[in-house]
Amino acid sequence: MSVHKAEKKKITTHQLQEMKNRGEKIAMLTAYDYSMAKIIDGAGIDVILVGDSASNVMAGHETTLPITLDQMIYHAASVIRAVNRALVIVDLPFGTYQGSSSEALRSAIRIMKEAGAHGVKLEGGSEIRESVERILSAGIPVMGHLGLTPQSIYKFGTYSVRAKEGAEAAKLIEDAKLLNDIGCFALVLEKIPAELAKRVSASIQIPTIGIGAGHDTDGQVLVMQDMLGITKEFQPRFLRRYADLHATITSAVSKYVADVKAVDFPNDEEKY
């Protein structure tokens, strides 16, 4: 009985730190709606990220930039209502924290109050220090994000691997230590060389969550629609598809259409 209760214990930022300390890997996935969040929470996911990737996979935009704070709150509230165990972190969308630390705090407070989130995630290092510190000063947990930062896609001009060169790698390490020191509880490392991710993970106290950063980070994150094979166009090297739901759903819908056309659905047992 006690083991069962331990398995169902609510995940907190403190527990993530304990997981790093004892060498237990952290599993994180994105979710944007009630139904899918309920499934992955029940399957034992540790952290759910309500990512601004909703702009891509839910709304069909080319980048993450168009999604608004109101839309993020809508998605986050839907996820929160489904979750019993996982820690739920929400991306602050582009334009809601870069301008000023007071704007960043207002955005974070709205996500925490209106959606019921457990924390927020911001992209960047020293350039957003004031925003991170202001949010932390209100008692709101902050997850950092370094490496490939999709909100800066027009600055970089490409989704290729980041921090391959010495200067950029050195800044990433410096930013990771900064975010650690000012109080972030975890750090996403996206699409950077595995050896660099290993160095960063060993040089800071807080957990690192990798995506395209090798296996020496303290955990991994993927976009759920990618790993379930719902999306087909996105095929980076780091993505492992654990299902082919695109084919499964297509087959099911095709069969439904055929049954309706053939007046096979509903049958006599399926009517009142």
N, C-alpha and C positions, 0 to 999 in steps of 0.2 A: 504493500500500500504506500509506504513512504517513498519508494522508488518511483511509483507511478505519479505521485504528487510532484516530485522533483522534476520529472520530465515535462509536466504541464505548467511549471512555474513561469510567471511573466518575465520576459526578457527585459533587462534594463541596461543602461549604459555601464553601470557598475559590473554587471554580469559579463558584458563584452570584454571589459578590462581583465576580469578574472579568467576568461577563456584564453585571451592572449597569454596571460601569465603562466597558464598550465599547458599551453601548446595546443589547445583545441581550436580547430578552424571554425570560422564564422561563415554561415551561408546566408546570402542576401539575394533577393530578387525584386524586380519592380512589380508593382500592381497599380491599377488605376480605377478599379470598380469593385463593388461589393462581392459579386459572385466569384470572381477569380481570387480575390484576396481571401475569401473564406476557405477556398480549396487549399491554397498554399500555406495558410496559417495552420490548418488542420494537418497538413503533411509534414509540419515540423520546421518550417523556415524560421531562422533566427531574427532577421531584419527584413522588413518590407520598405523599399524606397518608392515613394510616390514621385516618380521622376518627371522632370520637364520633357523627357522623351515621350510623354503623352502627346506632345505636339506632333511628333512623327507618327507613332503607331496608332494613336486613337483619332487624331484629327487630320492626318495626311499631309502635314506641312513638310517642307524640305529640310528645315532646321528646327531647333528648339526655341528659337527667338520669339515666334509669334504668341506663344501661350501666355495668358494673363494670370495675374494673382487670383482673381475671382475664379478662373477656371481651375487653377491648382487647388484652391480651397474646396471646390466642388468634388474633384477627384479624391482628395485626401479625406474628406468627410465620408465619402462612400466606402473607402477602404477601412477607416477607423471603425465604422459600424459592424464590420465583419470580423474583426480581429479579437482574439482572446489571449494569445500568447506573444506574438511577435512585437518587436520594437518597430514603430512606424516613423520613418523620417521623410520629410517633404522638401523637395527642391524649392528654393527661392528662385522664381523665374527671372529672366533677363530684364534689367531695368528697375528692379525693386530693391536693390541694395547697393548698386555701384555709385549712385549719385551722392549719397550722404549717409552717415551713420544713423541719423535720426529717422530717415526714410527706411533704412534697413530694419531698425527696431520696430517701426510701425508695421512693416510687412510681416516680420516674424511673429509679432503679437497676434496679428489677424489669423495667421495659420494656426497658432496654438489655441486661440480662443474659439474661432469659428469652425475649425475642422477637428479640434481635439487631438492634434498631432503630439508626438513625443519629442520632437526635435526638428531642426532644419539643416539643410545642406547648402553650402555656398561654394562657388568656384573661384579659385585664386589664392594668392599668398599675401605677400607684404602689401600689395596695392589695395587690399580690402581689409587690412588689419583693424582699422577703426570701426568698421561695420561689425566685424566678428566680435571685437571687444565690447561694443555697445550691446549687442544681442546677448552675449554671455553675462553682462552685468545685470540683466533682467532675470537671470536664472534659467535661460532657455538653452538647452543642449545644442551644440553646433558640431556638425560633421564637415570636415574640409574636403577639398577636391583639387588635386594637382595633376599635372601631365597634360593629356589632351583634355581641354575644357571646351565642350561643344558650344557654349554660349559665346566663345571668342572665335568661332569658325571663320568669320570674315577677316579677322586680324591675321590668323594663321594661313588661311586660304586652302587648307587641306586637312584631311582626317588622318594623315600619316603619323607614324610613331614620333612621339615627342622626346626631347631631352637625350638625343643620341650624341650631341656634341658637348664638349666639356663645360662651356659657360652655362648652357641651359641646364645641364645636369647639376652643376654646382648650385645654381639658383634654386632648383627644385629641392635639393637637400636642405638648403638654408630656409626655404619657405616651410618645409615639413617640420623642421625644428621649431620655427616660429609658431606655427599653428599648435604644435604640441605644448609649447611653453605658455601660450596665452590661455590655454584651457579647452581646446577642442577635444571631444571625447573619442574621435576616430577620424580616419583620413582615407578617402578614395584615391587610388593611383590608377590612372587610365592610360593605357596604350603607351607604356614606357618600357625600355629594355629591362628584361628580367633581373639582370645583375644589379641594376640601379634600384629597382624595387626591393631587392633583398637587402641592399645597403641601407635604404631608408627605413625599412621595417626593423632592422637591428639597431638603428641609431636613435629611435624615438620610443617613448614609453607607451603611447596610445596605439590601439589596433589599426592596422592598414587593411583596406579592402581593395583587392585588385580586379581590374577588368582589362585583359590584354597585358598583364604585368607579371606573368609567370606564377609559379606555385609557392614562392617563398614569402608572399604576403600573408597576413593573419586571417584572411578570408577572401571570398570571391563574390562578385555580383555579375548578373547578366540581366538583360531585358527579357521579361517572361515570354513575350510574343516571339522573340528570336529563338530562345532555347526550346520552346514547344513546337517550333516549325510552323507557326502561323504565318509569319512573314517569310518571304522567299528571296527577295532581292538582296538583302543584307547578308553577305557571306565573308566576314573577316576571318583571319586565321584562328583567332582566339575563341571563336564561337563553336561550341559543341551543341548540336541539336539532339535533345533527349526524346523527341517525338516528331511525328510528321502530321500535325493536326490539320494542316492545310489540305492534305489528301483525305484525311478522315472526314473532315467537315464537308468538303466538296462531294465526296461519295454519299454522305448521309443526305445532303440537300438534293442531290440529283435523284436519289431513290425516292425521297418525299415527293418531288415534282412528278416523277413517273407514276407513283401510286395515286396521286390526286388526279392526274390526267386520265388514268385508267379506271377511275372510280373504285379503286381498291382501298382507299382511305377516305373516310372511316368505313370500317366493315360493320357487320351486324352487332358484333360484341363491343364496338366502340361507340355505340349510340344509345341514347336514353329512350 
